Amino acid sequence: MNIVVCVKQVPETANVGLDRDSGYVRRGEVKGVVNLADRHALELGLALKAAAGGNLIALCMGPTGADQALRQALAVGYDEGYLVSDAALAGSDTGATATVLAAAVRKLPDVGLVITGEFSADGATAQTAPRLAEALGFPMVSSVVEATLEGNTLSATRNGDARREQVAAPTPAVLSVSLDSGKPRIPNAMGVMKAAKKPLTTWSLADLGLSPEQAGQAGSCTWVTRSYKPEKREKGETLTGSAAELAQALVDRLARKNLIEV
Ligand SMILES: Cc1cc2nc3c(=O)[nH]c(=O)nc-3n(C[C@H](O)[C@H](O)[C@H](O)COP(=O)(O)OP(=O)(O)OC[C@H]3O[C@@H](n4cnc5c(N)ncnc54)[C@H](O)[C@@H]3O)c2cc1C
């Protein structure tokens, strides 16, 4: 069985500009790193393979330089890497991203599990995993902390609302992994050397049987028009005193801001 983990390359720092005209992140400006939640997803994949066997595949959609993110996955023990890279991918929203990742998963044989991080550090919509599950017609378990595989059944512990839940689902399935899950390992020198020899394949949209209209801005129904840091709100003020004094202080301040007439 193949276990596929989706790895997004994100800017190393949040201080990355957006192109004024396109609204796209100027990714080339800063170093790309593996999204933290995806390092947790990679760790869960390794634990599942150690317990139940299988072949580990890392999958990324991104610019050609995103192969570095896949090399890191290969360095911690993944068997193969697939990069979907095509100029027509620029500006893909989560819908278009899910369409492309789903086409890549369908091109891989015997996929039993697709694992993602719960959210990315840049877009942070947490939309890709559920849209991917929808596109593949697979059940999905979100915010997973732990998981085991027995035959064709996945058992997972997930973060519910102020409690943990145990969930079971038939495979193939999609999981999104929480930052509360196992601590991601760091690649060692031997792992890095082995990674250089492991297969890393690059696919274009055409290789996936997709047209440029199905991805990028053309294939997206949302686009980022502007990104900016919200203005810092004025610090609140704590008023003290008797009820009458508090009422008067409030009236004074509202009047000073011309919000009421006294
Ligand atoms: C500032 C900003 C705001 C954005 N706002 C929106 C928006 O509101 N709506 C919208 O549709 N798009 C938005 N986008 C675009 C969106 O970032 C991309 O579509 C992206 O590929 C997926 O969304 P995400 O980053 O929110 O990922 P999430 O859905 O938060 O990521 C969850 C997981 O999906 C997997 N994943 C996501 N992207 C990839 C990838 N390229 N390759 C492999 N695995 C991946 C990873 O495992 C990741 O942990 C925004 C992008 C930016 C930079």
The ligand as an SDF file (V2000), in Angstrom:
LIG
                    3D

 53 58  0  0  0  0  0  0  0  0999 V2000
   -1.7970   34.9980    2.1220 C   0  0  0  0  0  0  0  0  0  0  0  0
   -2.5550   33.9780    1.3190 C   0  0  0  0  0  0  0  0  0  0  0  0
   -3.9210   33.9070    1.4370 C   0  0  0  0  0  0  0  0  0  0  0  0
   -4.6040   32.9520    0.6910 C   0  0  0  0  0  0  0  0  0  0  0  0
   -5.9500   32.9090    0.8480 N   0  0  0  0  0  0  0  0  0  0  0  0
   -6.6340   31.9780    0.1470 C   0  0  0  0  0  0  0  0  0  0  0  0
   -8.0460   31.8590    0.3140 C   0  0  0  0  0  0  0  0  0  0  0  0
   -8.6550   32.5820    1.1010 O   0  0  0  0  0  0  0  0  0  0  0  0
   -8.7000   30.9410   -0.3920 N   0  0  0  0  0  0  0  0  0  0  0  0
   -8.0540   30.1140   -1.2390 C   0  0  0  0  0  0  0  0  0  0  0  0
   -8.7050   29.2770   -1.8380 O   0  0  0  0  0  0  0  0  0  0  0  0
   -6.6980   30.1680   -1.4200 N   0  0  0  0  0  0  0  0  0  0  0  0
   -5.9930   31.0850   -0.7390 C   0  0  0  0  0  0  0  0  0  0  0  0
   -4.6480   31.1720   -0.9040 N   0  0  0  0  0  0  0  0  0  0  0  0
   -3.9890   30.2550   -1.8220 C   0  0  0  0  0  0  0  0  0  0  0  0
   -3.6400   28.9980   -1.0710 C   0  0  0  0  0  0  0  0  0  0  0  0
   -2.6040   29.3010   -0.2310 O   0  0  0  0  0  0  0  0  0  0  0  0
   -3.1680   27.9490   -1.9940 C   0  0  0  0  0  0  0  0  0  0  0  0
   -4.1910   27.5190   -2.7290 O   0  0  0  0  0  0  0  0  0  0  0  0
   -2.5620   26.7290   -1.3110 C   0  0  0  0  0  0  0  0  0  0  0  0
   -1.9700   25.9220   -2.2460 O   0  0  0  0  0  0  0  0  0  0  0  0
   -3.4860   25.9310   -0.4330 C   0  0  0  0  0  0  0  0  0  0  0  0
   -4.0500   26.6300    0.5750 O   0  0  0  0  0  0  0  0  0  0  0  0
   -3.3970   26.8820    2.0070 P   0  0  0  0  0  0  0  0  0  0  0  0
   -2.0580   27.4640    1.8840 O   0  0  0  0  0  0  0  0  0  0  0  0
   -4.3900   27.6410    2.7860 O   0  0  0  0  0  0  0  0  0  0  0  0
   -3.2310   25.4150    2.5850 O   0  0  0  0  0  0  0  0  0  0  0  0
   -4.0470   24.6640    3.7360 P   0  0  0  0  0  0  0  0  0  0  0  0
   -5.3540   24.2240    3.1980 O   0  0  0  0  0  0  0  0  0  0  0  0
   -4.0460   25.4530    5.0090 O   0  0  0  0  0  0  0  0  0  0  0  0
   -3.0030   23.4290    3.8580 O   0  0  0  0  0  0  0  0  0  0  0  0
   -3.3660   22.2550    4.4280 C   0  0  0  0  0  0  0  0  0  0  0  0
   -2.4270   21.1960    3.9280 C   0  0  0  0  0  0  0  0  0  0  0  0
   -2.6660   20.9250    2.5380 O   0  0  0  0  0  0  0  0  0  0  0  0
   -1.4460   20.5040    1.9170 C   0  0  0  0  0  0  0  0  0  0  0  0
   -1.1010   21.4610    0.8530 N   0  0  0  0  0  0  0  0  0  0  0  0
   -1.5350   22.7440    0.6680 C   0  0  0  0  0  0  0  0  0  0  0  0
   -0.9590   23.2890   -0.4280 N   0  0  0  0  0  0  0  0  0  0  0  0
   -0.1450   22.3190   -0.9440 C   0  0  0  0  0  0  0  0  0  0  0  0
    0.7460   22.2670   -2.0500 C   0  0  0  0  0  0  0  0  0  0  0  0
    0.9050   23.3140   -2.8620 N   0  0  0  0  0  0  0  0  0  0  0  0
    1.4570   21.1150   -2.2660 N   0  0  0  0  0  0  0  0  0  0  0  0
    1.3130   20.0400   -1.4480 C   0  0  0  0  0  0  0  0  0  0  0  0
    0.4850   20.0280   -0.3620 N   0  0  0  0  0  0  0  0  0  0  0  0
   -0.2240   21.1520   -0.1180 C   0  0  0  0  0  0  0  0  0  0  0  0
   -0.3610   20.5260    3.0080 C   0  0  0  0  0  0  0  0  0  0  0  0
   -0.2530   19.2480    3.5910 O   0  0  0  0  0  0  0  0  0  0  0  0
   -0.9360   21.5290    4.0070 C   0  0  0  0  0  0  0  0  0  0  0  0
   -0.4860   21.3310    5.3260 O   0  0  0  0  0  0  0  0  0  0  0  0
   -3.9260   32.0740   -0.1730 C   0  0  0  0  0  0  0  0  0  0  0  0
   -2.5450   32.1460   -0.2750 C   0  0  0  0  0  0  0  0  0  0  0  0
   -1.8820   33.0820    0.4780 C   0  0  0  0  0  0  0  0  0  0  0  0
   -0.3920   33.0930    0.4180 C   0  0  0  0  0  0  0  0  0  0  0  0
  1  2  1  0
  2  3  1  0
  2 52  2  0
  3  4  2  0
  4  5  1  0
  4 50  1  0
  5  6  2  0
  6  7  1  0
  6 13  1  0
  7  8  2  0
  7  9  1  0
  9 10  1  0
 10 11  2  0
 10 12  1  0
 12 13  2  0
 13 14  1  0
 14 15  1  0
 14 50  1  0
 15 16  1  0
 16 17  1  0
 16 18  1  0
 18 19  1  0
 18 20  1  0
 20 21  1  0
 20 22  1  0
 22 23  1  0
 23 24  1  0
 24 25  2  0
 24 26  1  0
 24 27  1  0
 27 28  1  0
 28 29  2  0
 28 30  1  0
 28 31  1  0
 31 32  1  0
 32 33  1  0
 33 34  1  0
 33 48  1  0
 34 35  1  0
 35 36  1  0
 35 46  1  0
 36 37  1  0
 36 45  1  0
 37 38  2  0
 38 39  1  0
 39 40  1  0
 39 45  2  0
 40 41  1  0
 40 42  2  0
 42 43  1  0
 43 44  2  0
 44 45  1  0
 46 47  1  0
 46 48  1  0
 48 49  1  0
 50 51  2  0
 51 52  1  0
 52 53  1  0
M  END
$$$$
